[in-house]
Structures are given as structure tokens and as C-alpha cells.
Amino acid sequence: MIFSFSLVMLWDAWQKQSHPPAVAQTVTSGSQASTATPLPTGVVPNPTASVAGSGAGAVPGLVGKVEKIDTGVKAVIKTNLYVAEVSSVGGDLVRLELKKHRDSEDKSKSFVLFDNGQQHIYLAQSGLIGEGLPNHKTNWQMTAGEYELKDGEKEIRLTLEAATATGGKVAKTYVFHRDSYEIDLLQDSVPAGALAYYQITRDGKPSAGSQGGMMGVNTFTGPAIYTDAEKFHKIEFADIEKGKAKFAQKADNGWLAMVQHYFVTALLAPEKTEREFYMRKVGDNLFSAGVIVPASADGKSAIKIYAGPQEQNKLEKIAPGLDLVVDYGWLTMVAAPLFWVLDMIHRLTGNWGWAIIGLTILIKAAFFPLSAASYKSMAKMKLLTPKLTKLKETYGDDKARLNQEMMDLYKKEKVNPLGGCLPILIQIPIFMALYWVLLGTVEMRNAPWLGWITDLSVKDPFYVLPLIMGATMFIQTKLNPEPPDPIQAKVMLFMPVMFTGMFLFFPAGLVLYWTINNALSIAQQWQINRMIATGDGKK
């Protein structure tokens, strides 16, 4: 079973090496390349009658056509956490660079979440629904330039204005806060009966690092919705494209988010406010997901935008269920408590590498009695090897008789031949859950341990840990009973070599866990073997 599982992982690794991810294309004009990327103008959302009410005129769906990005004039806002860019075209938030997080490919650069077309299309858009009202296709008036959060200041405000068809003006204000990834977005002087909408427009391309996992897994990229009634749901882009997306469309609570590897953008409307969620395809591999809310009686509409890392402890304080965007795949039931324990240890040690070692020791201690019973069975099997070899020589030509004699010997000596499998079987779900923790938690991203290990979520750059792991696995193999079948014995000797080859590409944190676990197992198995050999461990 282990050998087959290993072959699957090796095949996935070969696929990853043989089929590199597609390179993002750029649009060319004449002989020179342009950084402009095709971007549909988008679709102004259509509210249902129940949300719009009798006084609001719904705007017909406007099918977006492909155009080059027109950034108009821009305002650049710098806080201690990010650099944001707001465009006069639509009043959109078109770029967000997170200063505390490194780029997935070039560690000298900051990570870019919102992008106006250099690598991805990822925008936060907003507007009003109604005839002659400004939306995300309107040219808004604002003061362009740079705005920087100075020492002692807690926030920066940027206000844009746009005229309505009746000669009035609507104001849109962004509020950027110190030490926070939450951005307030307010629309003021909204005409009576109008609805405000807020949407995230993103292409369907996965973010860097979210594909080609060593165990054949990819982290989720796409919209997600949470309501009190229907809880958390992830929506695939493919389902939106086919018109098969199913989600809660109306509620007076909950949020909508765009999720990708390590990061999330969430639209957080005020609690107890009627809202309608929507999702649609607006262009070639381009999607919008958003929320429609009615303005208040005094003509105001406000929403919070969280755009930043998936830090679980902070997300759960921002909105109910927001921490669920962290993608643990199908092993959430194991991975979530595993990360909780890991986080507790990290608070004591201050280093994720030492936290992994501490977690390994706790897991080993928790399963110590079961492991001890398994190692005793293996030690007894090792003592029986000469007798098994003699039985094979005597009854080698009669398979039925050989199996019967072997079963009788096991029964007489009170040995379970499969008992030694238990430690490995126990470790498999924990191993896979820890893989998901390392793969999906932003806390592990660029987390160092010691010396050359500067990022526990990626492979060891010098392959030192995998080689040490291979050595510990070889020692364990020597401590185990040698199979009477010569072919099986050769396979068991080859296993450390094969696993070392696989672990070369595994995250360093995962290799660290397996190495420490092997070292502890060697100490425990050696002691039990010694006790069995001297007769101290018969009971």
C-alpha cells in the first residue's frame, strides 16, 4: 500500500516537472509589446425585485466588451502595510501591494494582490444601480497623486465625485487605516431608492504556488460565501461559467469573498442589512462576484473590504466564519486542530520550525502506547525470522501448508504479523494534514527555522533535511524484521532511497516533522528490541 502511494506521489512530481505552468500573455500593438491587458468593462448587476423594491429602477444587464485597461488618473495611497492604487475610471481599487509579504517568485519584491493586468486582473469595483447614476464604468473626479500615512496619523481618506443625470453629485470615499487590512468604502448623497453594489472582478487563473502540489492537490481559487443559514460555501469558476453555481442569494447577514492561495478579499456589509449576492462571467476567463445593498434613508451606503493574508486568528475576529477561507482540503477535520496546537506551541517558541518539532514530540507521546505495542510485535517478528526461514525451506513447495505452519507459529508465539504497520498507518493522516497546514496557512509562508531553512513551506534548497530523513529511514529498516521473501526484502531496502527522492521536493517543514518522528521512533524501537532480546519485554 505504501509503495503504491509513493508511486502516485512520484508521478505527480514528474507531471509537475514535465508540464510547467503557462506563462501569462501580454497584448502587443505593432512592433512593441504593451503592458495593457484586455479587460471587459464589466456588467452592472441587476437586482431582483424583492431587493430593489418598487422605487428602484433596475439597470438592464450590460454585456461587457473587451477593451484595454484605461487607468485614467491614479491616486497612490501608502500605509505601513500596503501600497494601494485607486483609478479615476470607475473609482476602482486597481492595485494593492502588500508590503509585509514577499512575492511568490521574486523574494525581493512585495506580493501584489490586486493587479491591473501585469500578472492577473483583480479589481475591487463599486457603483450605483439606477438610470443615470455613476457606476464602475463612470469617470470619477478626484485629486491624483501620492498620499502617505504619516507618523501619528491613523487613517487616510480619499474622496471621488461623479455627477448624476439629474445634476446631483455622488461621493465615494475610501478610508485606509494604520495596522489594518480593512478598507472602508462609503458612497454618499445616493439618490432616494437607489441601490449600491460592490464587486470583486478577477480572472480565473490560479495564483502562483497554488497548483501542482506534490500529493496531487491544488488550493482553491474562486468566490466563497457565508451566511448564518447556509454557512460556508466555495463556488468554482467553472460552475459560474456554466450557470450552475448554487449559493445563498439573499440574506440580512454574511459576506462574500474572493479566495486564493494564502490571501483573501472579503466584502463585509453591515449586519442586519438586506443584501443580495451575485456572481457572473463578464469576459473571457473573467468573473465578477459581489453584493447589492440598499442605501440608507439619508442617502448613505457603506461597506468594509478586507484585502490581505488569511491569518486565521485575525479573520475570525473580523466576521463570523471568515477564518473558514483557509483551505485545508478534505482533511480539515484533522488539519484545523493540528494547526491550533501548532499555533499554541509557536506562541511559546516564537519559531515555526521549533513548533513543528514540539508538535512531533506531542504526537509521538500521544501514540506512545500504540507504537510500543507495534514495535514489540516487530521485535518479536525479528526473533522469529530464523524459524520462518526454516519453514520456507521445509514447505517451500507447498504454499498452503507453508501458510498454515506460519499462522500456527504466529499463534504460538502470540505475534501479529501486521502489528508493525500500525505506526505508519497512524502517521499517514497526520502527515497529509500537516502537508495541508504547510500548504494552506499564510503563517507558514516564508517562515524560517535555522540557517539555510528560510521558508518551511517550500523544499529544502540544499536537500540536507531529506538526506537526513533518508538516513533515519534506513536505520529504521535495519531495526525491523527482515521479510523471509527475498524480493520483499529488496523492496524494503529500496524504500528509504525512494522516499528520499520524493522528500527532496516536499516542504521543509514536512520533512522536518518526518525526520524528528523517525529519530524518536528509532530510539523507541531500539529500546524495545533490546528489551525483547534480553527477555525484559516479553510482557
C-alpha positions as CSV (number, residue, x, y, z in Angstrom):
1,M,0.0,0.0,0.0
2,I,2.8,2.4,0.9
3,F,4.7,1.5,-2.3
4,S,1.6,2.3,-4.4
5,F,1.0,5.5,-2.6
6,S,4.6,6.5,-3.2
7,L,4.3,5.8,-6.9
8,V,1.3,8.2,-7.1
9,M,3.3,11.0,-5.5
10,L,6.3,10.3,-7.8
11,W,4.0,10.5,-10.8
12,D,2.6,13.8,-9.6
13,A,6.2,15.2,-9.1
14,W,7.1,14.1,-12.7
15,Q,4.0,15.8,-14.0
16,K,4.9,19.0,-12.3
17,Q,8.4,19.0,-13.7
18,S,7.3,18.0,-17.2
19,H,4.4,20.4,-17.6
20,P,5.4,23.9,-16.3
21,P,2.6,26.4,-15.7
22,A,1.5,28.5,-18.7
23,V,3.1,31.9,-19.0
24,A,0.8,34.9,-18.8
25,Q,0.3,36.5,-22.2
26,T,0.6,40.2,-23.0
27,V,-1.1,42.2,-25.7
28,T,1.1,43.6,-28.4
29,S,0.5,46.6,-30.6
30,G,2.6,47.0,-33.7
31,S,6.2,46.1,-33.1
32,Q,6.3,46.9,-29.4
33,A,4.7,45.0,-26.5
34,S,2.2,46.7,-24.3
35,T,1.6,46.0,-20.7
36,A,-2.1,46.7,-21.3
37,T,-4.3,43.6,-20.9
38,P,-7.7,43.1,-22.3
39,L,-10.3,43.9,-19.7
40,P,-14.1,43.9,-20.1
41,T,-15.9,47.0,-19.0
42,G,-17.9,44.7,-16.8
43,V,-21.6,44.2,-16.1
44,V,-23.7,46.5,-14.0
45,P,-25.6,44.0,-11.7
46,N,-29.3,43.5,-11.9
47,P,-31.1,43.3,-8.5
48,T,-34.2,41.2,-8.1
49,A,-37.5,43.0,-7.5
50,S,-37.6,41.9,-3.9
51,V,-34.3,43.6,-3.1
52,A,-34.8,46.6,-5.4
53,G,-38.3,47.4,-4.2
54,S,-40.9,49.2,-6.2
55,G,-39.0,52.5,-6.2
56,A,-35.7,51.4,-7.8
57,G,-35.3,51.0,-11.5
58,A,-33.1,48.0,-12.2
59,V,-30.4,48.6,-14.9
60,P,-30.6,46.1,-17.7
61,G,-27.6,43.8,-17.9
62,L,-24.9,45.4,-20.0
63,V,-22.7,42.8,-21.6
64,G,-19.1,44.0,-21.2
65,K,-16.9,44.3,-24.3
66,V,-13.2,43.7,-24.3
67,E,-11.1,46.9,-24.0
68,K,-7.6,47.8,-22.9
69,I,-7.2,48.9,-19.4
70,D,-7.7,52.7,-19.1
71,T,-6.3,53.6,-15.7
72,G,-7.2,57.3,-16.1
73,V,-5.5,59.3,-13.4
74,K,-4.5,57.4,-10.2
75,A,-4.1,58.1,-6.5
76,V,-1.4,56.1,-4.7
77,I,-2.0,55.5,-1.0
78,K,0.8,54.2,1.2
79,T,0.3,52.8,4.7
80,N,2.5,50.8,6.9
81,L,1.0,47.6,5.5
82,Y,0.4,48.2,1.8
83,V,0.5,50.4,-1.3
84,A,-2.9,50.9,-2.9
85,E,-3.8,52.5,-6.2
86,V,-7.3,53.9,-7.0
87,S,-8.2,54.8,-10.6
88,S,-10.5,57.6,-11.7
89,V,-12.1,55.2,-14.2
90,G,-14.9,53.7,-12.1
91,G,-13.3,54.8,-8.9
92,D,-11.9,51.2,-8.8
93,L,-9.2,49.9,-6.4
94,V,-6.9,48.6,-9.2
95,R,-3.7,47.6,-7.4
96,L,-2.8,46.5,-3.9
97,E,0.8,45.7,-3.0
98,L,1.2,44.0,0.5
99,K,4.5,45.3,1.9
100,K,4.8,42.6,4.7
101,H,4.6,39.7,2.3
102,R,7.1,38.7,-0.4
103,D,6.3,37.8,-4.0
104,S,6.0,34.0,-4.6
105,E,8.6,34.1,-7.4
106,D,10.9,37.1,-6.7
107,K,11.5,37.4,-3.0
108,S,13.0,40.9,-3.4
109,K,9.5,42.2,-4.3
110,S,6.4,42.6,-2.3
111,F,3.3,40.5,-3.1
112,V,0.7,42.1,-5.3
113,L,-2.9,41.1,-4.5
114,F,-5.0,43.4,-6.7
115,D,-3.5,43.7,-10.1
116,N,-4.4,45.8,-13.1
117,G,-3.2,43.3,-15.7
118,Q,0.5,42.7,-15.2
119,Q,0.1,39.2,-13.9
120,H,-3.6,39.0,-13.1
121,I,-6.8,41.0,-13.5
122,Y,-8.0,41.6,-9.9
123,L,-10.1,44.7,-9.1
124,A,-12.5,46.0,-6.4
125,Q,-15.3,47.8,-8.1
126,S,-18.4,49.7,-6.9
127,G,-21.2,52.0,-8.0
128,L,-24.9,52.6,-8.0
129,I,-27.8,50.9,-9.8
130,G,-30.2,53.2,-11.5
131,E,-30.7,55.3,-14.6
132,G,-28.1,58.0,-15.0
133,L,-26.3,57.0,-11.8
134,P,-22.5,56.6,-11.6
135,N,-21.1,53.1,-11.6
136,H,-17.8,51.3,-12.1
137,K,-17.7,52.5,-15.8
138,T,-18.0,56.2,-14.9
139,N,-15.1,58.6,-14.9
140,W,-14.9,59.9,-11.3
141,Q,-13.3,63.2,-10.3
142,M,-10.5,63.0,-7.8
143,T,-7.2,64.6,-6.8
144,A,-4.5,62.4,-8.2
145,G,-1.1,62.0,-6.6
146,E,0.6,60.2,-3.6
147,Y,-0.9,60.0,-0.2
148,E,1.3,58.6,2.6
149,L,0.2,57.8,6.2
150,K,2.5,59.9,8.4
151,D,3.7,59.2,11.9
152,G,0.9,59.8,14.3
153,E,-1.9,59.5,11.7
154,K,-4.4,56.7,12.0
155,E,-6.1,56.9,8.6
156,I,-6.0,58.3,5.1
157,R,-9.2,59.4,3.3
158,L,-9.6,59.6,-0.5
159,T,-12.8,61.1,-1.9
160,L,-14.0,60.8,-5.5
161,E,-17.1,62.5,-7.0
162,A,-19.3,61.8,-10.0
163,A,-22.4,63.6,-11.4
164,T,-25.8,62.0,-11.8
165,A,-28.1,62.6,-14.8
166,T,-30.2,65.0,-12.7
167,G,-27.3,67.3,-11.9
168,G,-26.6,66.0,-8.5
169,K,-23.3,64.6,-7.2
170,V,-22.4,61.3,-5.6
171,A,-19.3,61.0,-3.4
172,K,-17.2,57.8,-3.0
173,T,-14.8,57.7,-0.1
174,Y,-12.0,55.2,0.7
175,V,-10.7,55.1,4.2
176,F,-7.3,53.3,4.7
177,H,-6.3,52.5,8.3
178,R,-3.0,52.0,10.0
179,D,-2.1,48.4,11.0
180,S,-5.2,47.1,9.3
181,Y,-6.0,45.3,6.0
182,E,-9.6,46.5,6.3
183,I,-10.6,49.4,4.0
184,D,-13.8,51.3,4.5
185,L,-15.7,52.2,1.3
186,L,-18.6,54.8,1.6
187,Q,-20.9,56.2,-1.0
188,D,-22.7,59.4,0.0
189,S,-25.5,61.6,-1.5
190,V,-27.1,58.5,-3.0
191,P,-30.5,59.4,-4.6
192,A,-33.6,58.0,-2.9
193,G,-34.5,54.5,-3.9
194,A,-31.1,53.7,-5.5
195,L,-29.1,50.6,-4.7
196,A,-25.4,50.4,-4.2
197,Y,-23.3,47.4,-5.4
198,Y,-19.8,46.3,-4.5
199,Q,-18.0,43.6,-6.5
200,I,-14.7,41.8,-7.0
201,T,-13.7,41.2,-10.6
202,R,-11.0,38.6,-11.1
203,D,-9.6,36.3,-13.8
204,G,-9.9,32.6,-13.3
205,K,-6.2,31.9,-13.3
206,P,-4.9,30.3,-10.1
207,S,-2.3,32.3,-8.1
208,A,1.3,31.4,-8.1
209,G,2.1,28.3,-5.9
210,S,-1.5,27.0,-5.8
211,Q,-1.0,24.3,-8.4
212,G,1.0,21.2,-8.8
213,G,1.2,20.0,-5.2
214,M,3.4,17.0,-4.6
215,M,0.4,15.0,-3.4
216,G,-1.8,15.9,-6.3
217,V,-3.7,18.7,-4.6
218,N,-4.4,22.3,-5.6
219,T,-5.5,25.0,-3.3
220,F,-8.9,26.7,-4.1
221,T,-9.2,29.8,-6.1
222,G,-12.6,31.5,-6.5
223,P,-15.5,33.1,-4.8
224,A,-16.8,32.0,-1.4
225,I,-20.0,32.9,0.5
226,Y,-21.0,32.7,4.2
227,T,-24.5,33.2,5.7
228,D,-25.8,32.2,9.1
229,A,-28.4,29.9,7.5
230,E,-26.3,28.1,4.8
231,K,-22.8,28.6,6.4
232,F,-19.7,28.4,4.2
233,H,-19.7,27.6,0.5
234,K,-16.9,27.7,-2.1
235,I,-18.0,28.3,-5.7
236,E,-16.0,27.1,-8.7
237,F,-15.4,29.4,-11.6
238,A,-16.4,26.6,-13.9
239,D,-19.8,26.4,-12.2
240,I,-20.3,30.2,-12.7
241,E,-19.4,29.9,-16.3
242,K,-21.9,27.1,-16.8
243,G,-24.6,28.9,-14.9
244,K,-24.7,26.1,-12.3
245,A,-23.4,28.0,-9.3
246,K,-25.6,27.4,-6.2
247,F,-25.3,29.8,-3.3
248,A,-27.5,31.9,-0.9
249,Q,-28.6,34.9,-2.9
250,K,-30.5,36.9,-0.2
251,A,-29.8,37.4,3.5
252,D,-29.5,40.1,6.1
253,N,-26.1,38.8,7.2
254,G,-23.0,37.1,5.9
255,W,-20.2,38.1,3.5
256,L,-18.8,37.3,0.0
257,A,-15.1,36.8,-0.7
258,M,-12.6,36.0,-3.4
259,V,-10.2,33.4,-2.2
260,Q,-6.8,32.4,-3.5
261,H,-3.7,30.7,-2.1
262,Y,-2.8,32.4,1.2
263,F,-4.8,35.6,0.6
264,V,-8.5,36.7,0.5
265,T,-10.6,39.7,-0.3
266,A,-13.9,39.9,1.5
267,L,-16.9,42.3,1.1
268,L,-18.4,42.9,4.6
269,A,-21.8,44.7,4.5
270,P,-23.2,46.0,7.8
271,E,-25.0,43.3,9.9
272,K,-28.8,43.2,9.7
273,T,-28.8,44.9,6.3
274,E,-30.7,43.3,3.5
275,R,-28.3,42.2,0.7
276,E,-28.3,40.2,-2.5
277,F,-25.2,38.2,-3.6
278,Y,-24.5,37.6,-7.2
279,M,-21.8,36.0,-9.4
280,R,-21.4,36.1,-13.2
281,K,-19.0,35.7,-16.0
282,V,-18.1,39.1,-17.6
283,G,-15.5,38.2,-20.1
284,D,-13.1,35.5,-21.4
285,N,-12.0,33.8,-18.2
286,L,-13.1,36.8,-16.2
287,F,-15.7,36.8,-13.4
288,S,-17.4,39.2,-11.0
289,A,-18.8,38.4,-7.6
290,G,-20.5,41.0,-5.5
291,V,-23.2,42.2,-3.2
292,I,-26.1,44.6,-3.7
293,V,-27.3,46.7,-0.7
294,P,-29.9,49.4,-0.4
295,A,-28.7,52.9,0.7
296,S,-30.0,54.2,4.0
297,A,-32.7,56.8,4.3
298,D,-30.1,59.6,4.5
299,G,-28.5,58.6,1.2
300,K,-25.5,56.7,2.5
301,S,-24.1,53.3,1.8
302,A,-21.0,51.8,3.5
303,I,-19.1,48.5,3.3
304,K,-15.8,47.1,4.6
305,I,-13.3,45.5,2.3
306,Y,-10.8,43.1,3.9
307,A,-7.9,42.5,1.4
308,G,-4.9,40.7,2.9
309,P,-3.5,37.5,4.3
310,Q,-5.5,34.6,5.6
311,E,-4.4,35.0,9.2
312,Q,-6.8,32.8,11.0
313,N,-6.7,34.4,14.4
314,K,-7.5,37.8,12.9
315,L,-10.1,36.6,10.4
316,E,-12.3,35.0,13.0
317,K,-12.5,38.4,14.8
318,I,-13.4,40.3,11.7
319,A,-16.5,38.4,10.7
320,P,-18.2,35.1,11.7
321,G,-16.9,32.2,9.6
322,L,-14.2,34.3,7.7
323,D,-11.4,32.0,9.0
324,L,-13.0,29.2,7.0
325,V,-11.5,30.6,3.8
326,V,-8.2,28.9,4.8
327,D,-8.1,25.9,2.5
328,Y,-7.3,22.6,4.2
329,G,-9.0,20.5,1.5
330,W,-10.7,17.3,2.6
331,L,-8.6,16.9,5.7
332,T,-10.0,20.0,7.5
333,M,-11.2,17.9,10.5
334,V,-7.6,16.8,11.2
335,A,-5.7,19.8,9.9
336,A,-7.6,22.6,11.7
337,P,-6.9,21.2,15.3
338,L,-3.4,20.4,14.2
339,F,-2.8,24.0,13.3
340,W,-4.4,25.1,16.5
341,V,-1.9,23.1,18.6
342,L,1.0,24.2,16.3
343,D,0.0,27.8,16.8
344,M,-0.1,27.4,20.6
345,I,3.5,25.9,20.6
346,H,4.6,28.7,18.2
347,R,3.4,31.3,20.7
348,L,5.8,29.8,23.2
349,T,8.8,29.2,21.0
350,G,8.5,32.1,18.5
351,N,9.6,29.9,15.7
352,W,7.6,27.6,13.4
353,G,10.4,25.1,13.0
354,W,10.7,24.5,16.7
355,A,6.9,24.5,16.9
356,I,6.8,21.6,14.4
357,I,9.4,19.7,16.5
358,G,7.3,20.3,19.6
359,L,4.2,19.1,17.7
360,T,6.0,16.0,16.6
361,I,7.0,15.2,20.2
362,L,3.4,15.7,21.4
363,I,2.0,13.4,18.7
364,K,4.6,10.8,19.4
365,A,3.8,10.9,23.1
366,A,0.1,10.7,22.5
367,F,0.5,7.5,20.4
368,F,3.3,6.1,22.5
369,P,1.4,3.0,23.9
370,L,0.1,2.0,20.5
371,S,3.6,2.5,18.9
372,A,5.2,0.5,21.7
373,A,2.8,-2.4,21.1
374,S,3.6,-2.3,17.4
375,Y,7.3,-2.2,18.0
376,K,7.1,-5.1,20.3
377,S,5.3,-7.1,17.6
378,M,8.0,-6.1,15.1
379,A,10.8,-7.1,17.6
380,K,9.2,-10.5,18.2
381,M,8.9,-10.9,14.4
382,K,12.6,-10.2,14.1
383,L,13.4,-13.0,16.6
384,L,11.1,-15.4,14.6
385,T,12.9,-14.7,11.3
386,P,15.2,-17.8,11.5
387,K,12.2,-20.0,12.2
388,L,10.2,-18.5,9.3
389,T,13.2,-19.1,7.0
390,K,13.3,-22.8,8.2
391,L,9.6,-23.2,7.5
392,K,10.1,-21.8,4.0
393,E,12.9,-24.3,3.3
394,T,10.8,-27.2,4.6
395,Y,7.4,-26.3,3.0
396,G,8.5,-24.1,0.1
397,D,6.8,-26.3,-2.5
398,D,3.5,-26.4,-0.7
399,K,2.2,-22.9,-0.3
400,A,-1.0,-23.9,1.6
401,R,1.0,-25.9,4.1
402,L,3.6,-23.1,4.5
403,N,0.9,-20.5,5.2
404,Q,-0.8,-22.8,7.7
405,E,2.5,-23.5,9.5
406,M,3.4,-19.8,9.6
407,M,-0.1,-18.9,11.1
408,D,0.4,-21.6,13.7
409,L,3.8,-20.2,14.6
410,Y,2.4,-16.7,14.9
411,K,-0.4,-18.0,17.1
412,K,2.0,-20.0,19.3
413,E,4.4,-17.1,19.8
414,K,1.5,-14.6,20.2
415,V,2.7,-12.4,17.3
416,N,0.6,-10.3,15.0
417,P,2.5,-10.1,11.6
418,L,0.6,-6.9,10.7
419,G,1.2,-5.2,14.0
420,G,4.2,-3.3,12.7
421,C,2.0,-1.5,10.2
422,L,0.1,0.5,12.8
423,P,2.7,3.3,13.4
424,I,2.8,4.0,9.6
425,L,-1.0,3.9,9.3
426,I,-1.4,6.3,12.2
427,Q,1.1,8.7,10.7
428,I,-0.5,8.9,7.2
429,P,-3.5,11.1,8.0
430,I,-1.4,13.3,10.3
431,F,1.3,13.5,7.6
432,M,-1.2,14.6,5.0
433,A,-3.0,17.0,7.3
434,L,0.4,18.7,8.2
435,Y,1.1,18.9,4.4
436,W,-2.2,20.9,4.1
437,V,-1.3,23.1,7.0
438,L,2.1,23.9,5.4
439,L,0.4,24.3,2.0
440,G,-2.5,26.4,3.1
441,T,-1.6,28.6,6.0
442,V,-0.1,32.0,5.3
443,E,1.6,31.9,8.7
444,M,4.0,29.2,7.3
445,R,4.7,31.3,4.2
446,N,8.4,32.4,4.3
447,A,8.6,31.2,7.9
448,P,12.3,30.4,8.7
449,W,13.7,27.7,11.0
450,L,17.5,27.7,11.2
451,G,20.4,28.6,8.9
452,W,19.6,27.6,5.4
453,I,15.9,26.8,6.0
454,T,14.4,30.2,5.3
455,D,10.9,29.0,4.3
456,L,9.3,25.9,5.8
457,S,6.6,25.9,3.2
458,V,8.9,25.1,0.3
459,K,11.6,22.5,-0.3
460,D,15.0,22.5,1.4
461,P,17.2,24.4,-1.0
462,F,20.2,22.3,-0.3
463,Y,18.4,18.9,0.3
464,V,20.0,18.4,3.7
465,L,16.9,17.5,5.6
466,P,15.7,14.9,3.0
467,L,19.1,13.2,3.1
468,I,19.0,13.1,6.9
469,M,15.4,11.8,6.7
470,G,16.6,9.0,4.3
471,A,19.4,8.0,6.7
472,T,16.9,7.7,9.6
473,M,14.5,5.7,7.5
474,F,17.4,3.3,6.5
475,I,18.3,2.8,10.2
476,Q,14.6,2.1,10.9
477,T,14.6,-0.5,8.1
478,K,17.5,-2.3,9.7
479,L,15.8,-2.4,13.1
480,N,12.7,-4.0,11.5
481,P,12.5,-7.8,10.9
482,E,13.8,-8.8,7.5
483,P,11.0,-10.3,5.4
484,P,11.5,-14.0,4.6
485,D,10.8,-13.3,0.9
486,P,14.0,-12.0,-0.8
487,I,12.1,-9.8,-3.3
488,Q,10.1,-8.2,-0.5
489,A,13.4,-7.7,1.5
490,K,14.9,-5.9,-1.5
491,V,11.8,-3.7,-1.9
492,M,12.1,-2.8,1.8
493,L,15.7,-1.8,1.4
494,F,14.9,0.3,-1.6
495,M,12.1,2.2,0.2
496,P,14.5,4.7,2.0
497,V,16.1,5.6,-1.3
498,M,12.7,6.1,-3.0
499,F,11.3,8.2,-0.1
500,T,14.4,10.3,0.0
501,G,13.9,11.1,-3.7
502,M,10.3,12.1,-3.1
503,F,11.1,14.2,0.0
504,L,13.6,16.3,-2.0
505,F,10.6,18.2,-3.3
506,F,8.4,18.2,-0.1
507,P,8.1,21.4,2.1
508,A,11.0,21.6,4.5
509,G,8.6,21.7,7.5
510,L,7.1,18.4,6.4
511,V,10.5,16.8,6.1
512,L,11.4,18.2,9.5
513,Y,8.4,16.5,11.0
514,W,9.1,13.1,9.4
515,T,12.8,13.3,10.3
516,I,12.1,14.0,14.0
517,N,9.4,11.4,14.1
518,N,11.9,8.9,12.6
519,A,14.5,9.8,15.2
520,L,12.1,9.3,18.1
521,S,10.9,6.0,16.6
522,I,14.4,4.7,16.3
523,A,15.1,5.4,19.9
524,Q,11.8,3.7,21.0
525,Q,12.3,0.8,18.7
526,W,15.9,0.2,19.6
527,Q,15.0,0.2,23.3
528,I,12.1,-2.3,22.8
529,N,14.3,-4.6,20.6
530,R,16.9,-4.7,23.4
531,M,14.3,-5.5,26.0
532,I,12.7,-8.3,23.9
533,A,16.1,-9.7,23.1
534,T,17.1,-9.9,26.8
535,G,13.6,-11.1,27.9
536,D,12.6,-7.9,29.7
537,G,9.9,-7.0,27.3
538,K,8.0,-10.3,26.9
539,K,5.0,-8.9,28.7
